Amino acid sequence: MINKKFAMITASLTVAMTLVACSTAPKPTATPAVSSPAFVMPAYETLTLNNGLTLMLMPQHEVPLITVNAVVRAGSVQDSQAGLASLTANSLLLGNGLKSKQDTELLVDSLGASLQADAGVEGSFISMDFMAKDAKVMLPLLKSILVAPSFDASEFTKLQQQQVASLAQAKESPRAVINNYFVAQLFGEHPYGNASSGDANSLQAITRQQVQQFHQQFYQPSNTALAIAGDFDPVVMKAYLGQLFADWQASSAAPVEPLAAIGAPTKAQVLLVDKPDAIETTFVIGGLGISRDNPDYVSLQVINTILGGRFTSWLNDELRVNSGLTYGARSGFAANKAGGSFRLSTFTKTSTTEQAIDLALATYARLWQQGIDQATLDSAKSYVKGQFPPQYETSGQLAYLMATMYLYDFDASFINNFEKQVDELDLQGSARLIQQYFPQTNLQFVLIGKADDIREIAAKYGEVTQISIEDVGFSR
């Protein structure tokens, strides 16, 4: 069936915050180190067709399935109106040159396949999973969706209304929307401050013509890659795709302009989002992070594992296990092409808001006040290496990986050198990275809760700006 809740590419590449409760698995016990071969990326091939379309092909013959991720370098950073990239991507499924929306859905369902489309911060994408035997049915459908969407007028109106309603519903759950408030607070007018979903006013104002123009400008072969993993013959697949997409020629230039530098916050600020019926406070604390190409990307994941990246992390131990203030506390870096964010996040009863924030800050400060000991570092390194290979086992995961490689301009060395980079991290390097990358001053806070009860508490942490969760959008 068609599932429109396709996970964003930019989210999975990072150790971004999670506001749901952590797993309740028991704490690991020390086990003797066992030598094992380093995990390396399976063989794949990248080529560019004459029209500029990039193909990334990885045969995987374990099961007779194929996953295709078509990724376009256009996301919310290209929005001329908030939500335009997302609405365009979702509108691709409203019918195409081969089939109507209903007929597309019937075909996908009849084959037991799946089809999704969506957009994130820096990319838009279509994803398909299907049986290998159905490749010559599904791949032409993919081409038609990508190249010749109909943007059916009546279906477009319904989709627009659905997305506006979804935004209103999402605000009933602070954990579902707090990230939108946080990026708006941290990045301000920079394109990274845009909410990929847009807001009710911006979505309602987007016209079908604007969606068509966005598609025409950015959905060009030279701006697109097909990442395919699964049960296929690469020679046959190359020949077939070369013929299938030969007539897709660029109709206009698709420049992706470099983003401006991100300005660092100059003072601590608190965005207090009033939700009068709230019985708990959901909060995020953070600052600027790193870009996806940062050479310390892997090492920072190890350090963050200690702070807030697993169930036995410092944050979860202190706020959940030891004090019972929350069901889960997390931290992480969200890395984009030109920069990113670092954040720690949790939620607590309204009455324990101050206690939870103070404990989160004190636990965070242990990084540079107390530092990391060798046993803790060794445990985190083992954990990170153990969690790494299972992320890239299925054809879906591998196609997803290749799509992100295209979007963020990195190659197989990220996979092949991952364990080596983890192994090389030592205490001295950890101390350097903590001082260099984990923000210590001018922190940015977002608190969603009952403002009358937590306004004075919020003022402890910085200059307060109060808005209502019922206000349109996610900024002051």
Secondary structure, 3 states (H helix, E strand, C coil): CECCCCCCHHHHCCCCCCCCCCCCCCCCCCCCCCCCCCCCCCCCEEEECCCCCEEEEEECCCCCEEEEEEEECCCHHHCCCCCHHHHHHHHCCCEECCCEHHHHHHHHHHCCCEEEEEECCCCEEEEEEEEHHHHHHHHHHHHHHHHCECCCHHHHHHHHHHHHHHHHHHCCCHHHHHHHHHHHHHHCCCHHHCCCCCCHHHHHHCCHHHHHHHHHHHCCHHHEEEEEEECCCHHHHHHHHHHHCCCCCCCCCCCCCCCCCCCCCCCCEEEEEECCCCCEEEEEEEEECCECCCCCHHHHHHHHHHHHCCCCCHHHHHHHHHCCCCCCCEEEEEEECCCEEEEEEEEEEHHHHHHHHHHHHHHHHHHHHCCCCHHHHHHHHHHHHHHCHHHHCCHHHHHHHHHHHHHHCCCCHHHHCHHHHHHHCCHHHHHHHHHHHCCCCCCEEEEEECHHHHHHHHCCCCEEEEEECCCCCCCC
